[in-house]
Amino acid sequence: MAKKPATKSKKVEIDENGNPIPKALGLFDHVNHIRKVQSSDYYDKLSDADKKSFNHFMILRFLSMDRSSIDSISSIAKYQSDIPSRNFYTLCTAVTNQSSTYFPYVKSNSKGFTSDLLNLVSKRFEVSKSEAKEYCHLYMKDESGVIELKSICKAYGLTDKEVESIMTYE
């Protein structure tokens, strides 16, 4: 007879009376409830620990993977910080179709510039980090721009080897 592979046992926290403590709900529990169950009193029944994971921005981020509700979700996103969580839940359930379909999260595959490079460009031009990122994109479009970007780095005392290391994508 073949042995079954050993399964990992989940550690359950126990209170002082020996009773198991229920695990707090996480982000995906909230998103799945909005997509599938949509009960009107869900937010009222959440514990304080569960309410801590009820992050408006992250919930909208995952709900926006459903292309059929992306316009509504983007409208909600403008006011997400002003909407009380109970009303936010109600609004999300109203604009989200009740579905058991899984919508995978799509990550960006674009790489970014190193923080050291962004810091130097930001310091050189006295701009924010996001503006420095735009500057780097412009410089990297052609060879003369890359040479100029390297000279900016060298102006701050970096060696050729250090410049090459910070010019790579992270």
ZIKA-V307266 format. One line per field, one symbol per residue. phi: phi as a letter, one per 20 degrees, with the letter a starting at -180 (. if undefined). burial: b if it has 9 or more other ideal C-beta (glycine too) atoms within 8 Angstrom, else e. A space follows every 10 residues. Layout:
phi=???
burial=???
//
This chain:
phi=.eefffdfee edfdefenef effffdgfff fffffdelef dgffefffff ffeeeggfff fefffeffdf ffffffgfdg feefgfffff ffffedffbd fedffdefdf edefffffff ffffdlcfff ffffgfffff fbffffffff fffffeneeg fffffeeefe
burial=eeeeeeeeee eeeeeeeeee eeebbebebb bbbbbbebee ebbeebeeeb bebbebeebb ebbbbbeebb ebbbebbeeb eebebeebbb bbbebbeeee eeeeeeeeee eebbeebbbb bbebbeeeee bbbebbeebe eeeebbebbb ebbbebeeee ebbeebbeee
//
